[in-house]
Amino acid sequence: MLRAAILDDEIRGSKLLAHKLAVFESELQVVGVFNQPALAADAVAGLNLDVIFLDVEMPVMNGFQFLEKLGSFDFEVIFTTAYDSYTLEALRLSAVDYLLKPIDEEELQTAITRLKKRVNEKAKYKLVKPEKKPNNRLALPTAEGVYIVDKANIIRVEAMSNYSVFLLTDAKKIVVSKTLKEFEPVLDDAHFMRINRSVIVNLDFVVKYRKGDGGTLELSDGSEIEVSPQKKEALLLWLY
């Protein structure tokens, strides 16, 4: 059974989403509904969540700032927003999906299907932990504090608006209020490559390349990342 929480500053919106999620009660349980980001930030750590349905636009603390305040988290995110002015492509990168309000039932079904696939892939990946390789360490400042991570444990870094999301081998995600461009100089060794404008990948975790205009990389955690046509040649030189 998947465990879910809802964070939306509008009480009506959170109740409506909880009502729509009741259709999936055989596979998903809503264990927390929050209308204040600060209260949610204090509570989610103890809920053992698989996913949070997260509103983007909220007063005082928006959805991105909420994730940054958590510092590190290992649940999935489905963004909900009434605005299509965001770079939805960037939102989708680290999130399971995004849903535009009013939320369509079919789109919600699709998001739940994607969520189950993501959670299953994560569970399989955790069963076989990759061998830890010696490497440099990287300091990641967040609203909660500074996380020190081994570069060898970074699977990929994804742009999320003006933030960067680090996805690690233990399935944790760390949100940092710096752009991807700011991390390129410190992730410039042979292990890392920016394969499109929104993602830097650790090439040690590549398991498959699918041909295409730019092609697609499959990583060992089950994620699939599109390669920019401009990066294709450099990537193939590394692969072969």
C-alpha positions in Angstrom: 0.0 0.0 0.0 1.4 3.4 -1.0 1.5 6.1 1.6 0.7 9.6 0.4 0.4 13.1 1.8 -1.2 16.3 0.4 0.2 19.8 0.9 -2.0 22.6 -0.5 -2.5 25.9 1.2 -6.1 25.9 0.0 -8.3 23.8 2.2 -10.9 23.3 -0.5 -8.2 22.1 -2.9 -6.7 19.6 -0.5 -10.1 18.2 0.3 -11.0 17.8 -3.3 -7.8 16.0 -4.1 -8.2 13.7 -1.1 -11.7 12.9 -2.4 -10.4 12.1 -5.9 -7.6 9.9 -4.4 -10.2 7.9 -2.5 -10.8 6.1 -5.8 -7.4 4.5 -5.4 -7.9 3.4 -1.8 -7.0 -0.2 -2.6 -3.5 0.9 -3.6 -2.9 4.3 -2.0 -3.6 5.6 1.5 -3.6 9.3 2.3 -1.9 9.5 5.7 -1.6 13.3 6.0 -3.3 16.4 4.6 -1.6 19.7 5.3 -2.4 23.3 4.5 0.6 25.0 6.1 4.1 24.1 4.6 5.9 24.7 7.9 3.7 22.2 9.8 4.0 19.7 6.9 7.8 20.1 7.0 7.9 19.1 10.7 5.5 16.1 10.2 6.4 14.3 7.0 9.6 12.7 8.3 7.5 10.6 10.6 5.0 9.5 8.0 7.1 7.1 6.0 5.7 8.5 2.7 6.0 7.1 -0.7 4.7 10.3 -2.3 3.6 13.8 -1.6 1.1 15.7 -3.8 2.7 19.2 -3.6 1.2 22.5 -4.5 3.7 24.8 -6.2 2.3 28.3 -5.4 1.8 28.8 -1.7 2.3 32.0 0.5 5.4 32.3 2.6 6.9 29.0 1.4 6.3 27.7 -2.1 6.7 24.0 -3.1 10.3 24.3 -4.1 11.2 26.1 -0.9 9.3 23.4 1.1 11.5 20.6 -0.5 14.6 22.7 0.2 13.6 23.1 3.8 13.4 19.3 4.1 17.0 19.1 2.9 16.9 15.4 2.2 13.9 13.2 1.5 13.3 9.8 -0.1 9.7 10.0 -1.2 8.4 10.9 -4.6 6.8 14.1 -5.6 3.7 14.9 -7.8 3.4 18.6 -8.3 -0.1 20.2 -8.4 -0.4 23.7 -9.8 -3.1 26.1 -11.1 -0.5 27.8 -13.3 1.0 26.7 -16.6 3.5 29.5 -16.6 6.1 27.3 -15.0 8.6 25.3 -17.0 6.6 22.1 -16.7 9.3 20.1 -18.4 11.7 21.0 -15.6 9.1 20.2 -13.0 8.6 16.7 -14.5 12.3 15.9 -14.3 12.6 15.1 -10.6 8.9 14.7 -10.0 6.8 11.6 -10.9 4.4 14.0 -12.7 2.7 17.4 -12.5 -1.0 17.9 -12.5 -2.8 21.1 -13.6 -5.7 22.2 -11.5 -8.6 21.4 -11.7 -7.1 17.9 -11.6 -8.4 15.6 -14.3 -9.3 12.1 -13.2 -7.6 10.4 -16.2 -4.4 12.5 -15.6 -4.5 11.5 -11.9 -4.8 7.8 -12.9 -1.7 8.2 -15.2 0.2 9.8 -12.4 -0.6 7.0 -10.0 0.5 4.4 -12.6 3.8 6.3 -13.0 4.2 6.5 -9.3 3.8 2.7 -8.8 6.4 2.1 -11.5 8.8 4.5 -9.9 8.4 3.0 -6.4 8.8 -0.6 -7.8 12.0 0.4 -9.6 13.4 2.1 -6.5 12.7 -1.1 -4.4 14.5 -3.3 -7.0 17.4 -0.9 -7.1 17.8 -0.9 -3.3 18.1 -4.7 -3.3 21.4 -4.5 -5.2 23.6 -1.7 -3.8 26.3 -0.5 -6.1 29.9 -0.9 -5.0 31.0 2.3 -3.4 33.9 3.9 -5.2 36.5 6.2 -3.7 35.9 9.8 -4.9 35.8 13.4 -3.9 33.1 14.7 -1.6 30.7 17.5 -2.2 29.1 19.9 0.2 25.4 20.7 -0.6 24.0 23.6 1.4 20.2 23.4 2.1 17.8 25.3 4.3 18.2 22.5 6.9 22.0 22.4 6.9 24.9 21.2 4.8 24.9 17.7 3.5 28.3 16.1 2.6 28.0 13.5 -0.2 30.4 11.3 -2.0 30.4 12.2 -5.7 30.5 8.5 -6.5 27.0 8.2 -4.8 25.4 10.8 -7.1 23.4 9.2 -9.8 22.2 12.4 -11.5 21.5 16.1 -10.8 18.4 17.6 -12.3 17.2 21.2 -12.7 14.0 22.2 -11.0 13.2 25.8 -11.7 16.1 27.7 -9.9 16.9 24.7 -7.8 19.0 21.6 -8.4 17.9 18.1 -7.2 20.6 15.6 -6.3 19.4 12.0 -6.6 21.6 9.6 -4.7 22.2 5.8 -4.7 20.3 5.4 -1.4 17.2 6.8 -3.2 17.4 10.1 -1.2 16.9 13.4 -2.9 18.6 16.6 -1.8 17.3 20.0 -3.0 19.8 22.9 -3.3 18.9 26.5 -4.2 21.5 26.7 -6.9 21.2 26.3 -10.6 22.6 23.4 -12.5 25.2 25.7 -14.2 26.7 26.4 -10.8 27.5 22.7 -10.2 29.1 22.0 -13.6 32.5 23.2 -12.5 32.6 20.8 -9.6 31.2 17.9 -11.6 33.5 18.3 -14.5 35.5 15.0 -14.2 35.2 12.0 -16.5 32.4 10.5 -14.4 29.8 13.3 -15.1 28.3 14.8 -18.2 25.5 17.3 -18.8 23.5 15.4 -21.4 20.8 18.0 -21.9 20.1 21.5 -20.5 18.4 20.1 -17.5 20.3 17.0 -16.3 23.9 16.0 -15.4 24.4 12.3 -15.1 27.0 10.1 -13.5 28.2 8.0 -16.4 29.1 5.2 -14.1 25.4 4.4 -13.6 24.6 4.2 -17.4 23.2 0.7 -18.2 21.8 1.3 -21.7 21.7 3.7 -24.6 18.7 3.8 -26.9 19.2 5.3 -30.4 17.3 8.3 -31.5 17.7 11.9 -32.6 19.8 12.4 -29.5 18.9 9.1 -27.9 17.9 8.1 -24.4 20.0 6.9 -21.5 18.8 4.4 -19.0 20.4 4.6 -15.6 20.8 1.8 -13.0 18.0 3.2 -10.9 15.5 2.7 -13.8 15.3 6.3 -14.8 15.4 7.3 -18.5 16.9 10.6 -19.6 16.7 12.1 -23.1 20.1 13.1 -24.6 20.4 16.4 -26.4 21.4 15.9 -30.1 24.3 18.3 -29.4 25.6 16.0 -26.7 25.2 12.8 -28.6 28.6 12.6 -30.2 30.5 13.3 -27.0 28.4 10.7 -25.1 28.9 8.0 -27.8 32.7 8.6 -27.6 32.6 7.9 -23.9 30.4 4.8 -24.3 32.5 3.2 -27.0 
